[in-house]
Amino acid sequence: MNSEQSTDQATQEHATGIGQPVTYAQKRFYASDLCKEARVLLQDLVDNPQYNTDPSAATIDPVEFVERHLRHLSAYPTTNLAGYMSNLKLMTNTNRSRPAS
């Protein structure tokens, strides 16, 4: 098994969570290039201080930001990734101008 195969296998295993079944569609998503692209884009958000990607800020779910959104994308495989990322950037941007009160 090469390193790419072991990474894909680890991604699929990690995506299942504890006691959560993974459907065939979800397994197919985690093995796809779309998943790899989404992982890179999500990690870029995490690495950018302009965005608040602290997972504890949005939910009590202990799953990391990247994995939580990959899980969502795997459940809805027809989601437009560009639109999803655009909305996510808007929601997590820390430099938004706030309306005057």
N, CA, C and O atoms as CSV, one atom per row, in Angstrom:
chain,resi,resn,atom,element,x,y,z
A,1,MET,N,N,0.853,-1.181,0.000
A,1,MET,CA,C,0.000,0.000,0.000
A,1,MET,C,C,0.891,1.233,0.000
A,1,MET,O,O,1.774,1.362,0.848
A,2,ASN,N,N,0.663,2.147,-0.952
A,2,ASN,CA,C,1.485,3.350,-0.991
A,2,ASN,C,C,0.931,4.400,-0.030
A,2,ASN,O,O,-0.130,4.209,0.564
A,3,SER,N,N,1.659,5.510,0.119
A,3,SER,CA,C,1.276,6.520,1.107
A,3,SER,C,C,-0.051,7.187,0.758
A,3,SER,O,O,-0.819,7.537,1.654
A,4,GLU,N,N,-0.332,7.369,-0.543
A,4,GLU,CA,C,-1.592,7.997,-0.932
A,4,GLU,C,C,-2.772,7.105,-0.566
A,4,GLU,O,O,-3.794,7.598,-0.087
A,5,GLN,N,N,-2.640,5.783,-0.789
A,5,GLN,CA,C,-3.706,4.863,-0.438
A,5,GLN,C,C,-3.925,4.843,1.067
A,5,GLN,O,O,-5.067,4.812,1.524
A,6,SER,N,N,-2.843,4.859,1.846
A,6,SER,CA,C,-3.004,4.836,3.295
A,6,SER,C,C,-3.620,6.134,3.789
A,6,SER,O,O,-4.378,6.121,4.759
A,7,THR,N,N,-3.309,7.263,3.140
A,7,THR,CA,C,-3.915,8.542,3.513
A,7,THR,C,C,-5.407,8.511,3.221
A,7,THR,O,O,-6.211,8.937,4.050
A,8,ASP,N,N,-5.787,8.005,2.036
A,8,ASP,CA,C,-7.202,7.908,1.691
A,8,ASP,C,C,-7.938,6.987,2.650
A,8,ASP,O,O,-9.059,7.286,3.062
A,9,GLN,N,N,-7.320,5.872,3.007
A,9,GLN,CA,C,-7.941,4.937,3.926
A,9,GLN,C,C,-8.100,5.579,5.299
A,9,GLN,O,O,-9.144,5.428,5.935
A,10,ALA,N,N,-7.087,6.288,5.759
A,10,ALA,CA,C,-7.164,6.964,7.049
A,10,ALA,C,C,-8.244,8.036,7.026
A,10,ALA,O,O,-8.959,8.218,8.012
A,11,THR,N,N,-8.368,8.746,5.911
A,11,THR,CA,C,-9.403,9.774,5.778
A,11,THR,C,C,-10.777,9.139,5.878
A,11,THR,O,O,-11.647,9.652,6.583
A,12,GLN,N,N,-10.983,8.033,5.185
A,12,GLN,CA,C,-12.272,7.365,5.221
A,12,GLN,C,C,-12.574,6.845,6.617
A,12,GLN,O,O,-13.709,6.960,7.082
A,13,GLU,N,N,-11.590,6.280,7.291
A,13,GLU,CA,C,-11.797,5.758,8.631
A,13,GLU,C,C,-12.080,6.893,9.599
A,13,GLU,O,O,-12.946,6.766,10.464
A,14,HIS,N,N,-11.358,8.002,9.465
A,14,HIS,CA,C,-11.563,9.139,10.347
A,14,HIS,C,C,-12.931,9.758,10.113
A,14,HIS,O,O,-13.560,10.258,11.045
A,15,ALA,N,N,-13.384,9.725,8.888
A,15,ALA,CA,C,-14.656,10.345,8.539
A,15,ALA,C,C,-15.831,9.614,9.162
A,15,ALA,O,O,-16.890,10.211,9.361
A,16,THR,N,N,-15.672,8.353,9.470
A,16,THR,CA,C,-16.789,7.592,9.996
A,16,THR,C,C,-17.170,8.043,11.389
A,16,THR,O,O,-18.334,7.935,11.774
A,17,GLY,N,N,-16.213,8.546,12.155
A,17,GLY,CA,C,-16.506,8.894,13.538
A,17,GLY,C,C,-16.721,7.620,14.325
A,17,GLY,O,O,-16.615,6.522,13.779
A,18,ILE,N,N,-17.011,7.754,15.559
A,18,ILE,CA,C,-17.213,6.581,16.407
A,18,ILE,C,C,-18.666,6.150,16.292
A,18,ILE,O,O,-19.580,6.904,16.627
A,19,GLY,N,N,-18.865,4.930,15.817
A,19,GLY,CA,C,-20.193,4.359,15.731
A,19,GLY,C,C,-21.075,4.931,14.636
A,19,GLY,O,O,-22.279,4.672,14.632
A,20,GLN,N,N,-20.530,5.686,13.724
A,20,GLN,CA,C,-21.331,6.263,12.644
A,20,GLN,C,C,-21.096,5.486,11.360
A,20,GLN,O,O,-19.959,5.375,10.902
A,21,PRO,N,N,-22.155,4.948,10.775
A,21,PRO,CA,C,-21.980,4.221,9.513
A,21,PRO,C,C,-21.645,5.173,8.378
A,21,PRO,O,O,-22.061,6.332,8.385
A,22,VAL,N,N,-20.907,4.691,7.425
A,22,VAL,CA,C,-20.568,5.468,6.241
A,22,VAL,C,C,-21.249,4.815,5.054
A,22,VAL,O,O,-21.095,3.618,4.812
A,23,THR,N,N,-22.001,5.613,4.321
A,23,THR,CA,C,-22.697,5.089,3.154
A,23,THR,C,C,-21.717,4.936,1.992
A,23,THR,O,O,-20.594,5.438,2.031
A,24,TYR,N,N,-22.167,4.243,0.978
A,24,TYR,CA,C,-21.342,4.077,-0.220
A,24,TYR,C,C,-21.035,5.434,-0.840
A,24,TYR,O,O,-19.911,5.679,-1.278
A,25,ALA,N,N,-22.042,6.326,-0.878
A,25,ALA,CA,C,-21.840,7.657,-1.460
A,25,ALA,C,C,-20.793,8.441,-0.670
A,25,ALA,O,O,-19.974,9.146,-1.258
A,26,GLN,N,N,-20.815,8.321,0.658
A,26,GLN,CA,C,-19.827,9.014,1.475
A,26,GLN,C,C,-18.431,8.435,1.245
A,26,GLN,O,O,-17.459,9.185,1.162
A,27,LYS,N,N,-18.326,7.127,1.145
A,27,LYS,CA,C,-17.025,6.511,0.868
A,27,LYS,C,C,-16.497,6.983,-0.489
A,27,LYS,O,O,-15.311,7.272,-0.643
A,28,ARG,N,N,-17.401,7.053,-1.466
A,28,ARG,CA,C,-17.004,7.513,-2.796
A,28,ARG,C,C,-16.535,8.973,-2.743
A,28,ARG,O,O,-15.565,9.339,-3.406
A,29,PHE,N,N,-17.228,9.805,-1.952
A,29,PHE,CA,C,-16.823,11.205,-1.814
A,29,PHE,C,C,-15.423,11.296,-1.207
A,29,PHE,O,O,-14.583,12.034,-1.722
A,30,TYR,N,N,-15.156,10.567,-0.135
A,30,TYR,CA,C,-13.856,10.637,0.534
A,30,TYR,C,C,-12.722,10.123,-0.349
A,30,TYR,O,O,-11.560,10.463,-0.123
A,31,ALA,N,N,-13.045,9.316,-1.344
A,31,ALA,CA,C,-12.026,8.809,-2.261
A,31,ALA,C,C,-11.867,9.700,-3.496
A,31,ALA,O,O,-11.011,9.440,-4.341
A,32,SER,N,N,-12.680,10.740,-3.601
A,32,SER,CA,C,-12.689,11.563,-4.813
A,32,SER,C,C,-11.692,12.718,-4.761
A,32,SER,O,O,-11.176,13.087,-3.706
A,33,ASP,N,N,-11.446,13.272,-5.947
A,33,ASP,CA,C,-10.615,14.476,-6.054
A,33,ASP,C,C,-11.321,15.679,-5.438
A,33,ASP,O,O,-10.666,16.592,-4.935
A,34,LEU,N,N,-12.648,15.684,-5.473
A,34,LEU,CA,C,-13.413,16.770,-4.869
A,34,LEU,C,C,-13.132,16.864,-3.369
A,34,LEU,O,O,-13.009,17.963,-2.828
A,35,CYS,N,N,-13.031,15.730,-2.707
A,35,CYS,CA,C,-12.710,15.704,-1.279
A,35,CYS,C,C,-11.318,16.269,-1.040
A,35,CYS,O,O,-11.108,17.046,-0.108
A,36,LYS,N,N,-10.376,15.882,-1.875
A,36,LYS,CA,C,-9.011,16.395,-1.723
A,36,LYS,C,C,-8.973,17.905,-1.925
A,36,LYS,O,O,-8.285,18.619,-1.194
A,37,GLU,N,N,-9.714,18.389,-2.920
A,37,GLU,CA,C,-9.770,19.826,-3.182
A,37,GLU,C,C,-10.436,20.557,-2.010
A,37,GLU,O,O,-9.961,21.604,-1.569
A,38,ALA,N,N,-11.540,19.990,-1.516
A,38,ALA,CA,C,-12.249,20.600,-0.396
A,38,ALA,C,C,-11.367,20.637,0.844
A,38,ALA,O,O,-11.364,21.631,1.569
A,39,ARG,N,N,-10.619,19.569,1.095
A,39,ARG,CA,C,-9.726,19.513,2.256
A,39,ARG,C,C,-8.687,20.628,2.181
A,39,ARG,O,O,-8.410,21.282,3.187
A,40,VAL,N,N,-8.112,20.851,1.006
A,40,VAL,CA,C,-7.104,21.903,0.834
A,40,VAL,C,C,-7.731,23.281,1.075
A,40,VAL,O,O,-7.158,24.114,1.777
A,41,LEU,N,N,-8.903,23.514,0.493
A,41,LEU,CA,C,-9.574,24.807,0.652
A,41,LEU,C,C,-9.958,25.057,2.110
A,41,LEU,O,O,-9.792,26.166,2.617
A,42,LEU,N,N,-10.467,24.034,2.777
A,42,LEU,CA,C,-10.846,24.175,4.179
A,42,LEU,C,C,-9.625,24.404,5.067
A,42,LEU,O,O,-9.666,25.207,5.998
A,43,GLN,N,N,-8.544,23.693,4.772
A,43,GLN,CA,C,-7.324,23.877,5.563
A,43,GLN,C,C,-6.749,25.273,5.357
A,43,GLN,O,O,-6.185,25.853,6.284
A,44,ASP,N,N,-6.888,25.819,4.147
A,44,ASP,CA,C,-6.458,27.198,3.894
A,44,ASP,C,C,-7.223,28.176,4.784
A,44,ASP,O,O,-6.652,29.145,5.283
A,45,LEU,N,N,-8.522,27.916,4.980
A,45,LEU,CA,C,-9.309,28.769,5.877
A,45,LEU,C,C,-8.799,28.672,7.312
A,45,LEU,O,O,-8.676,29.681,8.007
A,46,VAL,N,N,-8.508,27.458,7.742
A,46,VAL,CA,C,-8.013,27.241,9.104
A,46,VAL,C,C,-6.685,27.965,9.309
A,46,VAL,O,O,-6.443,28.548,10.366
A,47,ASP,N,N,-5.838,27.924,8.301
A,47,ASP,CA,C,-4.504,28.522,8.403
A,47,ASP,C,C,-4.517,30.042,8.287
A,47,ASP,O,O,-3.532,30.691,8.636
A,48,ASN,N,N,-5.611,30.618,7.805
A,48,ASN,CA,C,-5.698,32.058,7.594
A,48,ASN,C,C,-6.299,32.721,8.834
A,48,ASN,O,O,-7.429,32.407,9.207
A,49,PRO,N,N,-5.560,33.638,9.482
A,49,PRO,CA,C,-6.072,34.273,10.703
A,49,PRO,C,C,-7.270,35.202,10.453
A,49,PRO,O,O,-7.905,35.660,11.402
A,50,GLN,N,N,-7.576,35.475,9.195
A,50,GLN,CA,C,-8.719,36.325,8.863
A,50,GLN,C,C,-10.046,35.613,9.142
A,50,GLN,O,O,-11.088,36.264,9.215
A,51,TYR,N,N,-10.022,34.286,9.299
A,51,TYR,CA,C,-11.239,33.512,9.486
A,51,TYR,C,C,-11.245,32.830,10.851
A,51,TYR,O,O,-10.231,32.287,11.289
A,52,ASN,N,N,-12.393,32.863,11.513
A,52,ASN,CA,C,-12.556,32.200,12.795
A,52,ASN,C,C,-13.035,30.777,12.543
A,52,ASN,O,O,-14.213,30.546,12.271
A,53,THR,N,N,-12.117,29.835,12.634
A,53,THR,CA,C,-12.446,28.437,12.359
A,53,THR,C,C,-12.322,27.577,13.611
A,53,THR,O,O,-12.192,26.357,13.518
A,54,ASP,N,N,-12.361,28.206,14.773
A,54,ASP,CA,C,-12.303,27.464,16.031
A,54,ASP,C,C,-13.567,26.619,16.144
A,54,ASP,O,O,-14.663,27.172,16.236
A,55,PRO,N,N,-13.441,25.292,16.139
A,55,PRO,CA,C,-14.643,24.455,16.141
A,55,PRO,C,C,-15.471,24.617,17.412
A,55,PRO,O,O,-16.685,24.416,17.376
A,56,SER,N,N,-14.860,24.968,18.508
A,56,SER,CA,C,-15.616,25.106,19.742
A,56,SER,C,C,-16.465,26.372,19.732
A,56,SER,O,O,-17.401,26.494,20.522
A,57,ALA,N,N,-16.150,27.315,18.849
A,57,ALA,CA,C,-16.909,28.559,18.782
A,57,ALA,C,C,-18.287,28.344,18.166
A,57,ALA,O,O,-19.220,29.082,18.483
A,58,ALA,N,N,-18.433,27.365,17.305
A,58,ALA,CA,C,-19.685,27.184,16.579
A,58,ALA,C,C,-20.540,26.032,17.100
A,58,ALA,O,O,-21.750,26.009,16.875
A,59,THR,N,N,-19.932,25.095,17.780
A,59,THR,CA,C,-20.683,23.902,18.170
A,59,THR,C,C,-19.977,23.189,19.314
A,59,THR,O,O,-18.811,23.460,19.600
A,60,ILE,N,N,-20.677,22.296,19.952
A,60,ILE,CA,C,-20.040,21.500,20.999
A,60,ILE,C,C,-19.439,20.218,20.433
A,60,ILE,O,O,-18.784,19.462,21.151
A,61,ASP,N,N,-19.663,19.979,19.147
A,61,ASP,CA,C,-19.107,18.810,18.469
A,61,ASP,C,C,-17.585,18.915,18.459
A,61,ASP,O,O,-17.052,19.910,17.967
A,62,PRO,N,N,-16.869,17.924,18.985
A,62,PRO,CA,C,-15.410,18.021,19.076
A,62,PRO,C,C,-14.668,17.782,17.760
A,62,PRO,O,O,-13.439,17.847,17.726
A,63,VAL,N,N,-15.390,17.510,16.694
A,63,VAL,CA,C,-14.746,17.244,15.412
A,63,VAL,C,C,-14.108,18.539,14.903
A,63,VAL,O,O,-14.702,19.614,14.994
A,64,GLU,N,N,-12.923,18.421,14.383
A,64,GLU,CA,C,-12.215,19.585,13.872
A,64,GLU,C,C,-12.988,20.243,12.728
A,64,GLU,O,O,-13.838,19.619,12.094
A,65,PHE,N,N,-12.677,21.504,12.480
A,65,PHE,CA,C,-13.357,22.310,11.464
A,65,PHE,C,C,-13.348,21.619,10.097
A,65,PHE,O,O,-14.396,21.469,9.468
A,66,VAL,N,N,-12.182,21.206,9.648
A,66,VAL,CA,C,-12.057,20.597,8.317
A,66,VAL,C,C,-12.879,19.318,8.236
A,66,VAL,O,O,-13.633,19.126,7.282
A,67,GLU,N,N,-12.743,18.448,9.221
A,67,GLU,CA,C,-13.449,17.166,9.190
A,67,GLU,C,C,-14.958,17.347,9.283
A,67,GLU,O,O,-15.716,16.611,8.651
A,68,ARG,N,N,-15.392,18.324,10.068
A,68,ARG,CA,C,-16.827,18.572,10.205
A,68,ARG,C,C,-17.431,18.986,8.869
A,68,ARG,O,O,-18.516,18.530,8.506
A,69,HIS,N,N,-16.729,19.852,8.135
A,69,HIS,CA,C,-17.266,20.302,6.853
A,69,HIS,C,C,-17.126,19.239,5.771
A,69,HIS,O,O,-17.963,19.164,4.872
A,70,LEU,N,N,-16.090,18.420,5.842
A,70,LEU,CA,C,-15.983,17.299,4.904
A,70,LEU,C,C,-17.115,16.307,5.142
A,70,LEU,O,O,-17.666,15.751,4.192
A,71,ARG,N,N,-17.457,16.089,6.383
A,71,ARG,CA,C,-18.560,15.182,6.705
A,71,ARG,C,C,-19.856,15.731,6.109
A,71,ARG,O,O,-20.650,14.983,5.537
A,72,HIS,N,N,-20.065,17.039,6.245
A,72,HIS,CA,C,-21.270,17.655,5.673
A,72,HIS,C,C,-21.276,17.507,4.152
A,72,HIS,O,O,-22.287,17.121,3.567
A,73,LEU,N,N,-20.153,17.813,3.520
A,73,LEU,CA,C,-20.077,17.699,2.062
A,73,LEU,C,C,-20.287,16.256,1.600
A,73,LEU,O,O,-20.874,16.025,0.543
A,74,SER,N,N,-19.816,15.292,2.379
A,74,SER,CA,C,-20.000,13.890,1.992
A,74,SER,C,C,-21.465,13.481,2.084
A,74,SER,O,O,-21.913,12.606,1.343
A,75,ALA,N,N,-22.208,14.105,2.982
A,75,ALA,CA,C,-23.628,13.791,3.121
A,75,ALA,C,C,-24.454,14.432,2.013
A,75,ALA,O,O,-25.539,13.952,1.682
A,76,TYR,N,N,-23.940,15.517,1.440
A,76,TYR,CA,C,-24.628,16.235,0.367
A,76,TYR,C,C,-23.688,16.384,-0.822
A,76,TYR,O,O,-23.176,17.476,-1.072
A,77,PRO,N,N,-23.454,15.295,-1.560
A,77,PRO,CA,C,-22.438,15.290,-2.618
A,77,PRO,C,C,-22.723,16.199,-3.803
A,77,PRO,O,O,-21.820,16.456,-4.600
A,78,THR,N,N,-23.935,16.688,-3.946
A,78,THR,CA,C,-24.230,17.573,-5.075
A,78,THR,C,C,-24.032,19.045,-4.717
A,78,THR,O,O,-24.321,19.923,-5.528
A,79,THR,N,N,-23.540,19.318,-3.509
A,79,THR,CA,C,-23.292,20.691,-3.090
A,79,THR,C,C,-22.230,21.324,-3.980
A,79,THR,O,O,-21.212,20.704,-4.288
A,80,ASN,N,N,-22.478,22.554,-4.384
A,80,ASN,CA,C,-21.514,23.304,-5.186
A,80,ASN,C,C,-20.386,23.748,-4.252
A,80,ASN,O,O,-20.607,24.565,-3.358
A,81,LEU,N,N,-19.193,23.220,-4.452
A,81,LEU,CA,C,-18.070,23.498,-3.551
A,81,LEU,C,C,-17.699,24.969,-3.539
A,81,LEU,O,O,-17.414,25.515,-2.473
A,82,ALA,N,N,-17.693,25.626,-4.688
A,82,ALA,CA,C,-17.337,27.048,-4.743
A,82,ALA,C,C,-18.334,27.892,-3.946
A,82,ALA,O,O,-17.935,28.789,-3.204
A,83,GLY,N,N,-19.606,27.611,-4.096
A,83,GLY,CA,C,-20.631,28.329,-3.347
A,83,GLY,C,C,-20.552,28.053,-1.862
A,83,GLY,O,O,-20.708,28.962,-1.046
A,84,TYR,N,N,-20.309,26.799,-1.509
A,84,TYR,CA,C,-20.186,26.405,-0.107
A,84,TYR,C,C,-19.017,27.134,0.548
A,84,TYR,O,O,-19.141,27.654,1.657
A,85,MET,N,N,-17.883,27.167,-0.145
A,85,MET,CA,C,-16.702,27.835,0.400
A,85,MET,C,C,-16.933,29.336,0.505
A,85,MET,O,O,-16.495,29.960,1.472
A,86,SER,N,N,-17.606,29.921,-0.466
A,86,SER,CA,C,-17.899,31.347,-0.428
A,86,SER,C,C,-18.755,31.691,0.791
A,86,SER,O,O,-18.469,32.655,1.502
A,87,ASN,N,N,-19.791,30.911,1.028
A,87,ASN,CA,C,-20.649,31.133,2.194
A,87,ASN,C,C,-19.889,30.920,3.491
A,87,ASN,O,O,-20.069,31.670,4.450
A,88,LEU,N,N,-19.050,29.915,3.525
A,88,LEU,CA,C,-18.269,29.630,4.722
A,88,LEU,C,C,-17.301,30.774,5.027
A,88,LEU,O,O,-17.102,31.136,6.186
A,89,LYS,N,N,-16.713,31.327,3.994
A,89,LYS,CA,C,-15.819,32.481,4.182
A,89,LYS,C,C,-16.587,33.671,4.742
A,89,LYS,O,O,-16.102,34.361,5.638
A,90,LEU,N,N,-17.782,33.911,4.217
A,90,LEU,CA,C,-18.598,35.010,4.722
A,90,LEU,C,C,-18.963,34.811,6.192
A,90,LEU,O,O,-18.945,35.761,6.975
A,91,MET,N,N,-19.290,33.584,6.560
A,91,MET,CA,C,-19.710,33.303,7.930
A,91,MET,C,C,-18.563,33.350,8.924
A,91,MET,O,O,-18.780,33.671,10.093
A,92,THR,N,N,-17.356,33.039,8.492
A,92,THR,CA,C,-16.228,32.949,9.426
A,92,THR,C,C,-15.293,34.142,9.359
A,92,THR,O,O,-14.349,34.220,10.145
A,93,ASN,N,N,-15.526,35.073,8.442
A,93,ASN,CA,C,-14.641,36.223,8.281
A,93,ASN,C,C,-14.679,37.091,9.536
A,93,ASN,O,O,-15.751,37.500,9.983
A,94,THR,N,N,-13.517,37.367,10.094
A,94,THR,CA,C,-13.430,38.184,11.303
A,94,THR,C,C,-13.288,39.656,10.988
A,94,THR,O,O,-13.373,40.470,11.907
A,95,ASN,N,N,-13.077,40.040,9.754
A,95,ASN,CA,C,-12.877,41.436,9.371
A,95,ASN,C,C,-14.093,42.073,8.715
A,95,ASN,O,O,-13.971,43.112,8.067
A,96,ARG,N,N,-15.248,41.474,8.873
A,96,ARG,CA,C,-16.467,42.054,8.293
A,96,ARG,C,C,-16.765,43.373,8.973
A,96,ARG,O,O,-16.534,43.547,10.169
A,97,SER,N,N,-17.273,44.280,8.200
A,97,SER,CA,C,-17.691,45.540,8.818
A,97,SER,C,C,-19.030,45.279,9.510
A,97,SER,O,O,-19.911,44.615,8.963
A,98,ARG,N,N,-19.158,45.800,10.687
A,98,ARG,CA,C,-20.377,45.619,11.451
A,98,ARG,C,C,-21.242,46.875,11.304
A,98,ARG,O,O,-20.727,47.993,11.285
A,99,PRO,N,N,-22.554,46.681,11.200
A,99,PRO,CA,C,-23.423,47.851,11.057
A,99,PRO,C,C,-23.378,48.716,12.319
A,99,PRO,O,O,-23.247,48.206,13.431
A,100,ALA,N,N,-23.486,50.002,12.132
A,100,ALA,CA,C,-23.495,50.913,13.284
A,100,ALA,C,C,-24.785,50.696,14.072
A,100,ALA,O,O,-25.857,50.515,13.497
A,101,SER,N,N,-24.659,50.719,15.394
A,101,SER,CA,C,-25.860,50.490,16.205
A,101,SER,C,C,-26.442,51.768,16.730
A,101,SER,O,O,-27.455,51.743,17.430
